[in-house]
Amino acid sequence: MLNQIVYISSKSLQSETAKLSAISNRTKVVDELIASYGLLDKCYTVNPPKCSSSDLLIFHSSDYVECLKRSNQNQVDDLNEVTEELEEFGIAYDCPLIERIYDFVTQVAGSTVAAVDAVLNGAKFAINWSGGWHHAQRDKAAGFCYVNDIVIGISKLRSKFQKVLYIDLDVHHGDGVENAFCSSKYVMTVSTHLHEAGYFPGTGNVTDIGIGAGRGYTVNAPYDRDISGEMFVPYFTEIAQAVYETFRPNVCVIQCGGDVISGDHLGGTNLLPGDCISCVKKILEFKVPFIFLGGGGYNIINTAKYWTALTATILNVEISKDIPENDFFLDFGPDYVIDVCKRNVKDKNNAQDLSQKVCVIKDNLERYVRSAS
């Protein structure tokens, strides 16, 4: 597996993730589009096994894991019944009980564990668009996320790599991952996200920089609604360069939530896939092993376009603008092209405000991270 590019995919993963009404058949649509461009022929495809309960316990509490196991036996007729225990563990409302929930959780977490194993065994890049569930807490589901596969994966990476850089491009703040590592100086978390009153999860201010030994190793780069690529790309690029120069990671995990793309009904940006890909190209200059994860993305067609274009970038392959024939071809109408359209809205951000945030971030990196190296 040395220096190979690994792609995580299986029929089981497609069917398990389809249990989530928020994303329905997204995994299958993404896999089909990527395959239709011939990109899977250039990857080593791995069929991920389910993870073990010991893998879940790397991060999640035993009480939470046991609740998931007990709930696994619930039949379809019981799914609408919210018990006090389920509500205590966040399995309600935006994270409703789903059929055979423990099977779902172990398959999703197992997909990221498989990506991590690939990198631990010498793979250059591992791609898992079914991973990236960044809101789940140690003992609670949140924001459509029942398991924090990212935290489990990063914890496993630490068996080989001293310093892990986590970058979160999802439109929502990566609160679960940040909370898990906010006191660690060996895992730096960087989250760019929409931050405004009433927007989930409501955390991730630029002044939130970690605690204790991890102070300075949490980086939050918030922005206002409808940010454009003209504003976002230089904002991110300057921060990414400062992070690399001060932290010098040995491996990088990047969450590429598709809800950051314009047109997502739970999003709030005016970014195009090309804008985010420009950011990823910057990170690829770090020349370390990478794990690419999915995350949000509730406009399924736009998310599929984004992750397909990003997969091509990772493989260093040019792809046609025209969507090839595939099982979901008609869903890509009426234009049938890989491009995503911007919305005609005003960018609520201004360069001066973003520049001030960059200065705060750079100052913290110099004060806490570089001084400790």
N, C-alpha and C positions, 0 to 999 in steps of 0.2 A: 504493500500500500504506500510505499515511500514516494513522496512528492505527487501523489495522485490527487485528483479532485473527486470527492465522494459526494454522491447525491442520495439522500435518504428518502425512500419511497416504498409503499406496499399497499396492496388492496385493503389489508386490515386497517392501516393508518387512514386510508380514505374513508372507510366505513365508520370508524370510531369518531373521527372529527366531524363527520356528517351528522352526528347526534346533536350538535350545537346548532340551534335554529338561527343564531346570529350569523353563522358562516355557511350553513347547510353543506352544499357539495363543493365548497371552495377548493379543497385539497385536490379533488379529482379534476376540476377545471384547470387548475394550475399545472398539475402533472401532464394533462393532455396537451395543453398549449406548448409547454416546454418540449415534450416529446415530438410534437408535430413539426417543430423547427429542427429536429435532429440533434438537439443538444444533449439528450441522455446518452447518445452514442459516444460522446466525448467524456463521459463521466464513468466512474465505477459506482454502480447502483447497489446500495445496501438495504436489505429488507430488515427493518429493526425489530428485535424481539421486545416483548414487554419487559419493563424494569422490575426489579424485586422490591419487596417492602423495605428492605434495608437501604435501597437507593432512595426511596421516598423519605426515610427517616434521617437521611443526611441533613435535611432541612426541616421537614414538617414534623409536628409533634406526634407522639404515639397516639394521643387521644383523637386527633384529626384523622390519622391514617386508619385507625380502628373504626371510626364513624363511616369512612368511605367503604371499608370492607363490609360492614353490616348493611349499608345502604345498597350494596351491589345486588342483593337478592330481591330488591323491590321490583315488582312487575309494573307494566305500563299503567294499570289502573290506579296505582299508588303514587304516581309521580306528582300529582297536584296537591298531595297532602304535605303540608309544611309542619313538621314537628318542632318542638322547642329545641331539641338537640340539633336538628339540621340548621335552624335559624342561628343558633349559637355559633356554628361553624361556617356561617355565610352561605349555606346551600339553600338559597331562596332568592326571589326577586331577580336580579341580573345574573345570578348563578343558580338556576333552578335545578332540582334533582333530575338527572337524566337516567335512562335505562342502563343498568349495569355500569354504574359510574366508576367503580374501581377498575374495570377493564379499560375504560376510556382513559383514566388517569395514568395507569401503568403503561399503556401504549403510547400516549403522548410524551410522557417523561422518558420512556424507553427510546423514542426516536432521537431525542437530544443526547441521551447517554450513548447511543450508537454513533452519533456525530463526534462526540468527545472521544470515544474509543478509537475512532478513525484517526483523529489528530494525534492522540497519544501513541498510536502505532505508525506515525510518520507521514500521514496525509498532509498535503499542503493546505488544502481547503476542504471543508465539509459544509454542505448545504442542506438545511432542514427547514423548509418553508412551513412545516406543520408544528414547529416549536415556537418559542418566544412568548410564553404566557407570563408576563412580567408583573401582574398585579397581585397574584396569590401571595398571601402572607403565611407565616409559619403554621398557624392554626386556624386559618380562615380563607375561604374562597372569596374572590372579589373581581369585579369588572370582567366577567366571562371567563376568568382564570381559576381553575380548580386545583392546579398544581403548578409550582414554580420550577419548571424544568430548567430554567436558566441558572438559578441558584444551585441546583443539584449538579448541573453540568460544570459550572465554574469551580465548585468545590472539588470535583473530580480532577479537573485540569491542574489544580494546585498540587497534585501528587507528583507532577513532572515539571511544571512551570512555576517559577518563583513569583512572577508578577503578571497578573491577568488584567487586561483592559477590557471593560465592558462599555459599549457605545449603544445607546438607545435612540433610534431615529423615529420611533412611533410618535404620533401626534399627542399621545397621552404620556404623562410622567411615569417613568419606570419605578414606581414607589416600592414594590415588593423586593426588587433586586437591591435597590438603594438601602432599604431597611436592613437587609440581610448582611450587608458588608460595610455599613456606615462607620464601624469602628476598626476596620482593617486597613493597614497600609500596604497590603499585598494585592488587593483588588481595588482598582479605581473604577468607579462608575461615572459615566458621562451621559446625561440625558438632555436632549433638546425636545421641547414640547410647548404646546399652546398652554398659556397660563393666564386665566382670567376668572373673575368671580363666577361661581356656579359650575365651572367646567371640571369634570372628573379627572383625577381624584382630588384636585385642589391643592396639591403639594408641589414641591420642586421650585422653590424660590432661589434666585441666584445666591442668596446669602446662606442657603443650606449647604454646608460643606463637610459634613461628617462630624463624628464625635471622638473623644479620647485619642487613642493612637491613630485613628483613621481621619483625624481632622485635616482637611485639605485634600483628601482622596475621594471626596464626593464632589462632582461638578454638575451644576444645573445651569442650563442655558435656555431660559424661557423666552417666548416671543408672543406677540399679540396676534389677533385673528387675521386671517387672509394673507399671511406672509407669502411673498413671491420668491422665486428663485434668485432674482437680482439682489434681494436682501439676505436670503438664507444662506446661499452658497458661500459668500465671503465671510459671513458670521461664523458658520460652522468650520470653515477651512482654517481660519485664524485660531480658533479654539483648539482644533485637532492638532495643529502644529505645536502649540504651546504644551498640550498634554503629552505629546510624544517626546518632546525635548526634555521635559522635566521628569516624566515617569519611566520612559524607556521600557515598554512592556515586552514580555517574552511570547505572548500569545494574545489574540484579540477575539472577542465574541461580539458580534454586532446584530442587534435586533432591528429588523427592517420593516416594521409595521406598515401595511399598505394603507392604513387610514390617514397617513400623512399626505397622500396624493389628492389633488383637487377632485371634488365631486363625491367624496365620501360623506354620507349623511350623518355620521358620528364624528366627522373630522372638523376642519376649520382652517385649512391652509389653501393656498392657490399654487401649490408646488406640482411640478410635472415629474414623471419618472426620471427624465434626464437630469433634473436638478439634484435629486437624491443620488443618482449614479455618479454625478460629478463629485459628490461628497465621499462616496465609497472609493472612487479612484484615488482620492487624496489619501485615504486610510491605507489603501493597498501599497502605498509607497513605504509603509512601515516595514515591509519585508519580514513579516512574522507569520506563523500559521494562523488561519482564520476559521472561525465557525460562523456561518450566516444563518440567522433564524428569522422566521416570520413574525407573527404577532397579530395586531389588529388589521382590519381590512374588510370593510363591510359593503363596499361596492366591489362585488366579486370580479367583475370583468376588468375594471381598472387595476385591481390588485394582481390579477393574473398577468396583465400586460406588464406591470412594473416588475414583478418577480421574474418573468421570462426575460425581459430586457436586462435585468440585473444578472441573471444566470449567464446570459451571453457575454456580458462584460467580464464576469469572473473567469469565464473560459477563454476570454480574448477572441471572441468570434463575432463577426458582423452578421446580422440577420436582416431579412427582408422586412420592409415596412408592411407588406401585405400579410394578413393572417392566413396561414396554411389551412387546408381542410383538416378538421378534427371533429370529434364527437359533439362539441359544443359550438361549432362554427357559426350557426345562426344567432347565437347570443352575442356575437361580436359585431352585429349589424348596427346601423345601416352602412357604416363606412368600411368595416372589415380591415382596419389597419391597426398597427401596434401603438400608434400615437394616442395620447390622452389630451383632451382639450382643456384649456384654462377657462375659468369663469370670469365674467366681466364684473369684477369687484375691485374696490380700492384696497390696497395694502394698508393695514392699520399701523404698521411698524414704521419707525423712522431710523435713519442711519445713526443719528447721534445717540439715541437710546440704546441701540444694539452695541454701539462702540463703547458706551459706558459699562455695559454688562461684560464685554470682553476684557476691559481694564480690570474690573473686579475679579474676574476669573483668573487672569494672568497674575495679578498680585497675590492671590491665594496660592496659586501653584508655586510661585517663587518663594513665598514665605514658608509654606509647610512641606512641599514636596521636594523641590530642588535642595533646600537647606538640609533635608534629611538624607540625601543621597551621598 
